[in-house]
Amino acid sequence: MSSAASTRQAETVERVFAAGLAELREVGHEALTIRSVAARAGVSPATAYTYLASRNHLFAELFWRHLAQTPVVEETGSRVERVQAAVGGLTTRIAEEPALAAAVTPALLGSDSDVERLRLRIGAEFAARFEAALGDGAADAEREALLLAFSGALLQAGMGLMTYDEMADRLAPVVAVIVGRDAVYRACRDGVR
């Protein structure tokens, strides 16, 4: 493929995803179709389907792109404060796009192979953010508990049991318990009293 062709292809992909986000904001996830995204992007439906396997694939890809642009929170303060800041940064970013947040929960629960690949990347991004905030010496159980708490909170927000804006505040004491208990466990394990 020539450089000009690959540049055109990259521009087309970006137009399709930008159109997908604009369409999602305008009509919501239930009314959005790949055909309407294609029309907004100025491409044929066949071209759009070259890059998107399904609506769920679109929503997961848009979420991944949105998440990947989330700035990494500075690592200052205690471990608890750093993890709370990481959670706050992620939840603030998610809450910035309410239509996308509403669309991504059911999308990520789907079985589409393209969605599965993105679900793994999204989970890995959450894990990397928490790992960086925890610093060296974090126990596997501590990381796992944080991921389970965060993904559970995402699911609850997706089900309407809390808002995405409330997530960070609701998770702050959970993070303190998880990270604080692990510090006590490590001190006991290492013989520190």
N, C-alpha and C positions, 0 to 999 in steps of 0.2 A: 504494500500500500504506500502510495506516495505521501510525502509530507503534507501537501495541500489537501489530499483526501482525508488524512488522519486529522488535520486541523478542522476540516468541514464536519467530520464525524463528531469530534469533540464539541464543536459549537452546536450541532444538532442535539446531542445528548443534553447539554446544558439548557438549551431552549425547551426541550421536553420536560426536564425537571422543574425549571422555572415556571413553565405553564401549568404543570401539575400542582405546584404549591399555590399559584394564583387561583386556579380552579377550585382547589380544596378550600381555600379561604372564602371564596365567593359562594360556592354551592354546598359545601359540606361533603363529608365522606360518603354518605349514603347516596347522594345524587350524582357524584362524580363518575364519569366513564372515561375509559382510555380514548374513545373517539372524541369526547369533548376536550380532553387534554391535547390530542393531536391537532384538532382544529385551532385551538388557542395558540399552539406552538407553530402553526403554519406548515405542518407535515401531514403526510397521509397516515391513516390508522395503521397501515402495515409497517410504516417506518417507526411509529411509536411502539408497536408490538415487538419490533426488533430489539428494543432496549428494555421493555417492560413485559414481564410474563403475565402480570395481573395487576389489579388495583392494589391488592395487598403488597405486592412487590414495590409498587410506586410509594405507598405509605411508609414501608420499612426503609426504603432507600432515602426518602426525604428525611425521615427521622434520623437515620445514620448520619447523613450530611449535616443536619442541624446540630446533632450531638457532637460531631467531630469538630465543629467550629466553636465549641464551648471552651473558653479560656481555662487553663489549668490554674487552680487557686494556689496562691503563694503558700509555701510550707512554713508557717510561723505558728507559734503557740504550742500548746500541749498536743499530744496525739488525739485526744478527744476533740479539741478545737479544730485541728486540721481536718479530721474526718467530717465533722459537722460542717466545716466550710466547703469541703468537696461535695457533700450532699446538697448543701444550699446552692452551690454553683450549678449543679446538674438540674435540680428542681426548678430553679429560676429560669434556666434556659428552656426547659420543657414547657413551663407555663407561658413563655413568650409567644408560643404558637398553639393556642387552644384548639384550633381545628385539627392540627396535626396530632396533638396529644390525644384527642378523641378518636382519631382514625387509627392510630398506631397500636393501641391495645388489642382490639380484635384482629388486626393484621398480624401481629407477632404471634398470636395463638394459632395461626393457620399452619397447614402442613406443606405449603408450597416450598419446593427446594430452594428457590431463590430467596424466599423469606427466611428459611432456616439458616442459610449462609449469613444473612445480615443479622439475624437474631444472635448468632454466635459472635459476630463482630461487635455488636452492641453490648452484649454481656461481657466480652473481653475488655471493652472500653471502660465499663463500670468498674470491673475488677482492677484494671490498671490505675484508675483514679484513686480507688480506695487503697491500693497497695502503696502508691506514692504518698498518700496522706498518712498512712500508718507508719511508714518508715521501716527500717530493718528490724528483724526479730518478731514480726507478727506471726501469730500461730495460725495454722490452717483453719482451725475452728472459728477463729475471730474473723478472718476474711469471709468464710462461708456464711457466718451469721449476718455480717453486714450486707452481703449480696442478697441473702434471703429476705432480710428486713426491707431492703430497698426495693427489690422486685415485688415483694408483697404490697408495699405501699403504692407502687406504680399500678398494680392491679386494682387495688382499692380505689385509687383516684380514677382509673379507667372505668370502674363500675359506678362511679358517682358517690362513693361513700365518704370521700373527702375531696377537696380541690387540689390541683397540682400546687397552688400557692401555699396550701396548708402543709404540704408534705415535709418540708424542711423543719418546720416547727414541731410537727408531730414526731419526726424521726430524731430530733436532737436528744431527747432523754433516752431513747432506745440506743443511740450511738454511745451515749455516756455509760449505759449499763454494759453494753457489749465490750467496749474498749476498756472501761474501768475494771470490769471483772477479769478480763484477760491479764491486766497488769497485776492484780492480786494473785491470780493463778501462777503467773511467772515468778513472782516474788516467793510464793510458797514452794514452787518446784525448785527454785534455785537456793532455797534455804535462807532467804532474807525474811526477817520478821519486823 
